[in-house]
């Protein structure tokens, strides 16, 4: 059977799978070396990519791209199971999940080793893994190294977790004591839509540096957004809404 008088059914399916995988590579900011594999290994390249990069995401509900490094405490037993899963299926998805679990247990050297083992060869500049490593560096208090990874992502013009990266960079600058650069980066984070956490942290630093009027305006914005937001929005931003209300109550 031919489609549009051009392709047989197997060929049409292969072309469709190639297009689907290439679009997934681009939209999810994966290494463009995958595109070469997909194009030059008929069917098998697409099949390998689907099994390694798409299928794990379908099973786990997608990738995490949040700004804050907040992961529920993970038990040693859960980490052990994740290691077994990684040995069975060595994908970036499973490697990232294990690194997040190790970091949440404050086992930062192991988390970094887990990511570094994959950040080489064709995955040397993988945006997802590089961003995850930046978060682990931040959680471990290694702020300069976190900034180096974030700068590398900017150099690669990666779009992965772009708003969250502004927030993470601002927090690094603040932790390093560079309040001027932190304020500027927080402002950028707010402007690109990094959420109420960015607005709250920006307001808190403004207040700390004596710019109380600007801080008050931002805190009132958070409260206003909470009034108009739905239940999910208020639950998601509960911590920052409480901070804003506490500040306004003091004024």
C-alpha angles and dihedrals in degrees: 000000000000129000116220087346090286115077133042115226095260091048092047091051091049092050091048091050091049092051092047093050094045091050088050091051092052098041093047095043095238123164110290089224085080088066090058090050092048094048100043101039104062110225094334093071091053092044092051092049092047093051096044103037111018107033096055089052091053090054096047100036099253136294128313116241104168125145101229123063095235117144124158114255109276124215123230089243092056091048090051090053090049090053090053090049091050091051089051095044114019099197130145088243094058092041091052093049091051092049091051091050092049091048092050087055088051091245090136100160090055091046091052092046089052091055097038091054087065100035094085138082113012090354095052093114099027105156097214095050093042092053092047089051090051089055092050091049089052093049089050092052093248094131099162091055091047089053091048090057092046090050090051090054089052090051090052089050089231118176094199111128089340098166092044091052091060090054093047091048091050091051090050092052091048092049089051090053097249097132095168094057091039091055092049092049093046088053090053090047091054092047093054093049105259091159137241094313090065091046092049096047090046090051092048092053092045089053091048091052094050099259091123099154092057091045092051092051091054093047090052089050090056091051091048092050089050091054092054097037125092127248093270091052092051092047092048092050098032095122094053094043089055091050091050094048092047091052095047091048090058095053 
